[in-house]
Amino acid sequence: MIVSIASDHAGYDLRQQVIAHLKEKGFEVLDGGATNGTDAYSYVEAGKKIAEDVLSGRADRGIAICGTGIGISLVVNKYKGIRCGLCCNEFMAKMSRQHNDANVLAFGARVVGKGVALGMVDAFFEAEFLGGRHAERVGDLTKLEEEHFKA
């Protein structure tokens, strides 16, 4: 599986730890965003990179990190076809996949520590979409996108 991961400057250090974790597990990683943790880098640019990678098919899923996770999750969710779950624990990460068929996981480097972040990453990639009644709701989300998002 190919994962696009990007962050602003606030998420730089945690992004590096998540990348190492993903590679240890055999994932291919597309690394984007801040090139170091000291130069300011916009979460908007980082979020755009992830959304475009996932929507183009260059990546299967994405991970978005900024200081709180809020800004970058707002960015990726502006893209038609992206379902990004902003999570702060493993249960939320698991449910974002099982119930919402999320294709991007977002979290905040200033909100969760390394252990929680890696646990969420594992939960997100281990969980599968359950379909059934959840597929109906995801279909409703897609319908809203069709009605309200401009191409």
Secondary structure, DSSP 8 states (H G I E B T S, - for coil): -EEEEEE-GGGHHHHHHHHHHHHHTT-EEEEEE-SSSSS---HHHHHHHHHHHHHHTS-SEEEEEESSSHHHHHHHTTSTT--EEE-SSHHHHHHHHHTT--SEEEEETTTS-HHHHHHHHHHHHH-----THHHHHHHHHHHHHHHH---
